[in-house]
Amino acid sequence: MNYNINAMYFSPTGTTERAVKKIAAELSLNFESKDINYIDFTPLSVRSRMVRFNADDIVIFGVPVYAGRVPNVLLNYINSVKSSGALAVAVVLYGNRNYDDALIELRDILDSNGFKVIAACAFVGEHSFSEMLAKDRPDETDLNMAGSFAKQIFNKITGLSEFSSVSVEGNRPYRSYYKPKDGKGNPVDIRKVTPRTNSNCTDCKLCAKVCPMGSIDYKNVSLLTGICIKCGACIKKCPVSAKYYDDENYLRHKHELEDELTIRKNPELFL
């Protein structure tokens, strides 16, 4: 059977995008497909469009892990993506701490939306809070694993006539969203933490363009008009390092992660 290869992802800083695109590219080569359909639903405007897949589609579907789960701001949109028997590969990307229940949650959502989730994986990417933690990942070693994984997926698809949902690591009911702790070990809520803007700003508007929530005011980029999900896009993509966080609890947590999570974690693959 000839399949349409689709790469669908939310990736504010490009890490999830790299893993998803690598798997899609290798699958496309194996199936000798001419084109890959890319659906980047990072921009807010894209998430207003309805998407549906059919039995002749394979969808590589990727999201980052936020607080150990699928980002809750994406749940309504992801649940609107429907399928009539398309095959799917569930991909989550986390910042070297833990993907907790994000992968099983994404697998379950895709299952309930009519996909046949035949494979799943958890890759490591540079943490959204940091430029040190899992720096530059997914790197060449990770992407080589993604390529090999795609070949295994191809062999599974071509070797079977019926598919059941792949088993993955995780808990039901899902664990609560992960919360950082203050200096006394008490959980803290950093959801209302917002980025600041320093005098380096040249008003290039890039931060407003890359914010996946559309929350940075285009006329005055120092103002926030909506929520901040701490994706790191405005900070990491600013050409003059004008965006930053100064919240005490946020910075403590960031430094704790950088100090404690120094052991390299490898991708986890499920077929």
VOGU-3710 file (C-alpha; in Angstrom, 3 decimals, decimal comma):
1> mnyninamyf> 0,000/0,000/0,000  1,204/3,488/-0,808  1,065/5,831/2,166  1,056/9,592/2,481  3,729/10,617/4,988  2,751/13,459/7,344  4,943/15,243/9,892  2,825/17,093/12,451  4,381/18,892/15,406  4,358/21,680/17,985
11> sptgtterav> 7,921/22,919/18,396  8,558/26,497/19,612  12,359/26,074/19,719  12,721/23,484/16,957  13,736/20,464/19,026  10,584/18,381/18,581  10,538/19,396/14,927  13,994/17,872/14,323  13,043/14,478/15,739  9,701/14,331/13,921
21> kkiaaelsln> 11,187/15,411/10,593  13,975/12,843/10,796  11,550/9,975/11,344  9,294/11,261/8,574  12,191/11,684/6,144  13,473/8,152/6,691  9,986/6,684/6,375  9,495/8,618/3,169  12,709/7,168/1,746  11,708/3,643/2,657
31> feskdinyid> 8,249/4,038/1,148  9,691/5,917/-1,828  7,184/8,688/-1,223  7,682/11,822/-3,258  6,461/14,383/-0,755  6,030/14,828/2,977  3,097/16,866/4,242  4,390/19,131/7,019  1,922/20,530/9,538  3,640/22,804/12,032
41> ftplsvrsrm> 0,934/23,744/14,528  3,253/25,891/16,626  1,736/29,154/15,283  -1,544/30,016/16,955  -3,192/30,672/13,589  -2,604/27,099/12,423  -4,452/25,707/15,430  -7,713/27,175/14,157  -7,756/24,833/11,143  -9,415/21,448/11,119
51> vrfnaddivi> -7,219/18,470/10,185  -8,358/14,969/9,281  -6,411/11,913/8,123  -7,448/8,751/6,323  -6,356/5,111/6,167  -3,717/5,882/3,535  -1,905/8,314/5,869  1,003/7,811/8,250  1,306/10,646/10,752  4,442/11,334/12,790
61> fgvpvyagrv> 2,887/13,384/15,600  5,170/15,203/18,024  4,832/17,486/21,051  7,215/18,668/23,781  6,749/17,524/27,371  5,678/20,301/29,742  5,532/19,436/33,448  5,584/15,727/32,621  2,506/15,818/30,404  1,214/16,808/26,994
71> pnvllnyins> 0,996/20,640/27,165  -2,496/21,357/28,476  -2,847/24,403/26,214  -2,729/22,008/23,236  -5,308/19,482/24,412  -8,322/21,060/22,711  -6,499/21,324/19,426  -4,978/17,834/19,493  -8,365/16,382/20,323  -9,765/18,102/17,228
81> vkssgalava> -7,349/16,219/14,936  -9,340/13,232/13,716  -8,530/10,125/11,721  -10,329/7,362/9,903  -7,789/4,626/10,523  -4,516/6,466/9,813  -1,316/4,986/11,238  0,475/7,178/13,761  3,819/7,425/15,505  3,581/9,299/18,826
91> vvlygnrnyd> 6,663/11,406/19,600  7,376/13,361/22,771  10,486/15,377/23,503  11,643/16,241/27,024  14,482/18,215/28,567  16,480/15,345/30,135  14,429/15,267/33,367  11,594/12,817/32,673  8,750/12,485/30,236  6,553/11,073/33,032
101> dalielrdil> 3,099/10,338/31,535  3,314/12,516/28,411  3,873/9,632/26,010  1,030/7,447/27,244  -1,219/10,514/27,307  -0,392/11,374/23,683  -0,807/7,747/22,641  -4,217/7,619/24,331  -5,391/10,850/22,702  -4,397/9,656/19,244
111> dsngfkviaa> -6,056/6,293/19,891  -9,292/7,967/20,909  -9,208/10,175/17,798  -9,217/7,214/15,415  -5,511/6,678/14,825  -3,730/3,332/14,982  -0,648/4,174/17,051  1,863/1,604/15,825  5,008/3,117/17,384  6,021/5,716/19,940
121> cafvgehsfs> 9,183/7,330/21,248  10,533/9,809/23,774  13,506/11,886/22,632  15,625/14,341/24,600  15,966/17,964/23,519  17,568/21,078/24,914  15,446/22,117/27,878  13,176/25,086/27,210  14,417/26,789/30,401  18,113/26,375/29,664
131> emlakdrpde> 20,857/26,603/27,068  23,014/24,189/29,089  20,683/21,296/29,914  20,717/18,752/27,054  22,434/21,434/24,966  21,958/21,106/21,198  19,898/17,945/21,483  18,528/16,094/19,660  22,057/15,769/18,307  23,580/13,582/15,619
141> tdlnmagsfa> 23,500/10,475/17,815  19,824/11,051/18,624  18,904/11,643/14,998  20,741/8,517/13,892  18,597/6,597/16,375  15,511/8,298/14,943  16,540/7,171/11,463  17,047/3,579/12,578  13,736/3,687/14,415  11,994/4,777/11,206
151> kqifnkitgl> 13,377/1,734/9,404  11,999/-0,502/12,155  8,632/1,203/11,800  8,728/0,585/8,052  9,466/-3,104/8,629  6,574/-3,333/11,084  4,136/-1,673/8,691  5,123/-3,812/5,724  5,273/-7,010/7,771  1,826/-6,848/9,372
161> sefssvsveg> -1,708/-6,711/8,018  -3,372/-5,693/11,291  -2,155/-3,277/13,945  -2,809/-2,862/17,652  -1,922/0,147/19,778  1,717/0,096/20,897  2,492/-0,335/24,603  4,445/2,509/26,215  5,736/3,540/29,619  3,361/5,540/31,804
171> nrpyrsyykp> 0,614/5,517/34,400  -3,166/5,592/34,450  -4,562/7,682/35,930  -1,914/10,120/34,722  0,282/11,709/37,340  -0,387/15,331/38,269  1,574/17,997/36,439  5,120/18,243/37,764  5,763/21,247/40,016  9,141/22,721/40,991
181> kdgkgnpvdi> 9,883/23,405/44,644  11,155/26,384/46,593  14,187/26,417/48,872  12,188/24,752/51,660  10,921/21,935/49,462  7,411/23,309/49,022  5,785/23,140/45,563  5,675/26,467/43,741  3,502/27,621/40,860  5,465/29,281/38,051
191> rkvtprtnsn> 2,599/29,428/35,574  2,248/33,195/35,971  5,954/33,891/35,466  6,467/36,091/32,404  9,522/37,187/30,398  11,089/40,606/30,845  12,633/42,801/28,167  15,914/44,656/28,652  17,451/47,655/26,921  19,133/45,478/24,281
201> ctdcklcakv> 15,785/45,235/22,471  15,857/46,614/18,913  12,100/46,166/18,399  12,660/43,637/15,602  9,321/41,976/16,526  10,772/38,460/16,220  9,643/37,510/19,731  6,046/38,448/18,891  6,222/36,414/15,700  7,568/33,239/17,343
211> cpmgsidykn> 5,371/33,225/20,472  3,129/30,158/19,988  0,390/31,673/22,133  0,315/35,019/20,345  0,852/36,616/23,730  3,564/39,194/23,006  2,155/42,555/21,949  3,357/43,351/18,434  3,251/47,124/18,983  5,066/46,954/22,326
221> vslltgicik> 7,008/43,696/22,682  7,688/44,332/26,358  3,981/43,739/27,057  2,263/40,369/27,403  -1,376/40,189/26,342  -1,925/36,490/27,061  -0,408/33,521/28,865  3,243/32,478/28,807  3,895/28,729/28,630  7,649/29,066/29,263
231> cgacikkcpv> 8,486/27,474/25,906  11,678/29,543/25,622  11,077/30,649/22,025  11,255/34,405/22,644  14,398/34,055/24,757  16,332/31,576/22,638  15,483/33,175/19,308  16,096/36,806/20,297  19,138/37,972/18,282  20,271/40,442/20,979
241> sakyyddeny> 19,413/38,518/24,186  16,785/41,054/25,174  14,310/38,592/26,715  14,846/36,986/30,113  13,148/35,697/33,268  13,878/37,143/36,700  11,452/35,230/38,933  13,288/33,808/41,938  11,532/30,441/42,007  11,869/29,992/38,250
251> lrhkhelede> 15,603/30,721/38,344  16,163/28,442/41,342  14,438/25,604/39,538  16,388/26,267/36,336  19,717/26,135/38,185  18,699/22,991/40,091  17,901/21,235/36,828  21,208/22,305/35,292  23,151/21,132/38,359  21,344/17,824/38,900
261> ltirknpelf> 20,494/16,475/35,449  23,986/16,040/34,058  23,752/12,356/33,071  22,854/11,944/29,416  19,530/10,181/28,886  18,953/8,290/25,660  15,817/8,139/23,541  13,278/5,479/24,457  11,656/3,658/21,557  8,486/1,550/21,518
271> l> 7,339/-0,732/18,696
//
